[in-house]
Amino acid sequence: MELVKKIKEAENQAKQIIEDARKKGGEMAEQAQNQRQQQQADSEQQRKKAIADAVGAAKEQAQGQVASLKDDAEKQKKDMRETAEAKIEHCAKEVIDFIRG
């Protein structure tokens, strides 16, 4: 009888150990899943920040290039106007001289 009691106690302890292990395993799996989800969320946030930073830097660079191109275009326009005015004056003088004879 005593041996049967000890065997049943051992079985009950084994069942309890198995149940506790399953419970703990489930908790650990849930914690691991939560950690993965948090890491994914953190990674997504870092990715979005990196994209926003890159877009901001690209905008700044593009604005600098636009300003430089505008300055270059304005200078070319001024140079062309000066060249055209000089040619107009020269042509007008030649026409006047031709008409005067």
Protein Blocks (a to p, Z undefined) as FASTA:
>chain_A
ZZmmmmmmmmmmmmmmmmmmmmmmmmmmmmmmmmmmmmmmmmmmmmmmmmmmmmmmmmmm
mmmmmmmmmmmmmmmmmmmmmmmmmmmmmmmmmmmmmmnZZ
